[in-house]
């Protein structure tokens, strides 16, 4: 199988949708997610409101969000809402770019 190289500057949403066969999934098609969400849970009114907000933003934007956008606007806030941090085991980190000049060469590294 031959791999095709596509210049990033030539990538459009239409091209990516066509090549990767990307199709939006309607909320009614997400049966596993619906079953999990219908599992008996006790949520506060605040948690319900925040989940509705996150869900509506995800439905509107997810098809065109990049990984960074999804992380910043959905995954991160969701983890913050459930207090995902467990000292010594789990924590939230944002991606940052660092730039440094080393022997007249500029190196850029993204932390994880």
C-alpha positions as CSV (number, residue, x, y, z in Angstrom):
1,X,0.0,0.0,0.0
2,X,1.5,3.3,-1.0
3,X,1.4,6.2,1.4
4,X,0.5,9.6,0.0
5,X,2.2,12.7,1.4
6,X,-0.1,15.7,1.7
7,X,1.2,19.1,2.5
8,X,-0.5,20.5,5.6
9,X,-1.0,23.9,4.0
10,X,-3.1,22.1,1.3
11,X,-5.3,20.3,3.8
12,X,-8.9,21.5,3.9
13,X,-11.7,20.1,6.0
14,X,-13.3,18.8,2.8
15,X,-10.1,16.9,1.8
16,X,-9.7,15.4,5.3
17,X,-13.4,14.4,5.4
18,X,-13.1,12.7,2.0
19,X,-9.8,11.0,2.6
20,X,-10.4,9.8,6.2
21,X,-14.1,9.1,5.5
22,X,-15.0,11.3,8.5
23,X,-18.7,11.5,9.2
24,X,-20.4,13.1,12.1
25,X,-22.2,10.8,14.6
26,X,-25.5,12.1,15.7
27,X,-26.3,11.8,19.4
28,X,-29.1,9.3,18.6
29,X,-26.4,7.0,17.0
30,X,-24.2,6.8,20.0
31,X,-25.9,3.9,21.7
32,X,-23.0,2.9,24.0
33,X,-22.7,6.5,25.2
34,X,-26.5,6.8,25.8
35,X,-26.5,3.6,27.8
36,X,-23.6,4.8,29.9
37,X,-25.3,8.2,30.5
38,X,-28.6,6.5,31.5
39,X,-26.8,4.4,34.1
40,X,-28.1,5.4,37.6
41,X,-26.0,8.3,38.8
42,X,-26.6,11.1,41.3
43,X,-25.6,14.5,39.8
44,X,-26.0,17.9,41.4
45,X,-28.0,20.6,39.5
46,X,-24.7,22.4,38.8
47,X,-23.1,19.2,37.3
48,X,-26.2,18.7,35.1
49,X,-26.0,22.2,33.9
50,X,-22.3,22.0,33.1
51,X,-22.7,18.6,31.4
52,X,-25.5,20.1,29.2
53,X,-23.2,23.0,28.4
54,X,-20.2,20.8,27.5
55,X,-22.4,18.4,25.5
56,X,-24.0,21.2,23.4
57,X,-20.6,22.8,22.7
58,X,-19.3,19.3,21.7
59,X,-22.2,18.7,19.3
60,X,-21.7,22.1,17.7
61,X,-17.9,22.0,17.4
62,X,-16.5,18.5,17.7
63,X,-16.5,17.7,14.0
64,X,-14.1,20.5,13.3
65,X,-12.2,20.8,16.6
66,X,-8.6,19.8,16.5
67,X,-7.2,17.6,19.3
68,X,-6.0,20.7,21.2
69,X,-9.5,22.4,20.9
70,X,-11.2,19.2,22.1
71,X,-8.9,18.9,25.0
72,X,-9.2,22.6,26.1
73,X,-13.0,23.0,25.5
74,X,-14.4,19.6,26.5
75,X,-12.0,17.0,28.0
76,X,-10.2,19.4,30.4
77,X,-13.3,21.0,31.7
78,X,-15.0,17.6,32.1
79,X,-12.0,16.3,34.1
80,X,-12.0,19.4,36.2
81,X,-15.7,19.0,36.9
82,X,-15.2,15.4,38.2
83,X,-12.1,16.4,40.2
84,X,-9.9,14.0,38.3
85,X,-6.7,14.9,40.2
86,X,-5.4,12.2,42.5
87,X,-2.1,13.1,44.1
88,X,0.7,10.8,42.9
89,X,-1.6,9.1,40.3
90,X,-3.5,11.5,38.0
91,X,-3.4,15.2,37.2
92,X,-4.4,17.6,34.4
93,X,-1.7,19.3,32.3
94,X,-2.1,21.8,29.5
95,X,0.1,21.7,26.5
96,X,2.7,24.4,26.3
97,X,5.2,25.4,23.6
98,X,8.8,26.2,24.6
99,X,11.3,27.9,22.4
100,X,15.0,28.2,22.8
101,X,18.0,29.2,20.8
102,X,20.9,26.8,20.9
103,X,24.0,27.5,18.9
104,X,22.1,29.8,16.5
105,X,19.4,27.2,15.9
106,X,15.8,27.7,17.1
107,X,14.2,24.6,18.5
108,X,10.6,24.4,19.3
109,X,9.2,21.6,21.5
110,X,5.7,21.0,22.7
111,X,5.4,19.6,26.2
112,X,2.9,16.8,27.1
